[in-house]
Amino acid sequence: MAGPMEGVKVVELGVWVAGPAAAAILADWGADVIKIEPPTGDPGRMFGRMLGCDLGVNPPFEMDNRSKRSVVLDLTTAEDRQIALELLSDADVFITNVRPGALRRLGLDYETLAADHPRLVYGLITGYGESGPDADRAAYDVAAFWSRGGIAHLLTRPGDTPPFQRGGMGDHSAGMTLAGAVCAALLARERTGAGQLVSTSLYRQGAYTVSFDLNTYLLTGQPIAIGQRATMANPCMNNYAAGDGRRFWIVGLEVNRHWPALCRVVGRTEWLTDPRYADARGRAANAVQLIAALDEIFATRSLDEWADLFAAEPDFFWSPINTLEDVVADEQFHAAGGIVDVPDGEAIVPMVATPADFHGTPSSPRSVAPQLGQHTDEVRAELDARRQS
């Protein structure tokens, strides 16, 4: 199960998460990814210690570096820079999230490489873009994606402090964007014969994530109101707690379609003709008392009991608010391919799958993340053989 990217050679000069994530997706899809690391290693190798993992594992690094080959090169030396250029001489793709200024100093910027390698697809992730006053500014996704991109503000309740982002959220979505852009550029190369620079930024990714809000503001000058649970104008689009404390979300976006189903589920069909609730305007005007009444009703049964009642209503859309333990135990998560078995010698390590499946050219990870420099000798031998051929 080599995958649709079999035969594609990718050289990665990535640090932390965003660049490595993009290359990891391509590796999952079958590409041969050679990861260039400094003698001290990708700083992402420190994640295990940073997260307090005391079992000798580094789960975030494993997620974003499986199926790759690691080569140690000291790019501050002319000799190792030359080896990097040799690796790139027959590569299809170069992936990096190193700052553009540093890439220029190393001679690994797009303009320099494209002059000698016109077929190379060059994939770049930056913090804030390729031009402008902050083009070379350092960024992690908490800064550029979460904070500056507007997400943290939109998720902050009035009077509260901003919520903390979970690790790698912006990096992983930017990595998926770049992986898709690289594939599009490879397709274009089939037509034109020419490679190109493709790029995305954590800032742009953050803005795109909240583009419902941003585009509404651009086109109308008005922000979309941020919902408050106790006053939601549409009670069918709200979260509630069952009697056992487990929470769930009702997602009845179409108010007229989903309101009758909610009334039937909670045994309040009289609400369908109640003048306070009979139309969407009335439900919005009386939202506080209606939501309070629903809170009382939902508190009378466990979530499992409610789930059985919900299942009897085809037009009642809902979802449990899962913990991590719930996700891992969810039969549907496994049925949907959410876990992939990664070979580790004779063993198998279950990990989270990247979220795309290829039914004609199925793919699967080939190995766990490499040890630092694990493939240096192997790759150097390949270069020696190429020189002699």
Disulfide bonds with the S-S distance in Angstrom:
none
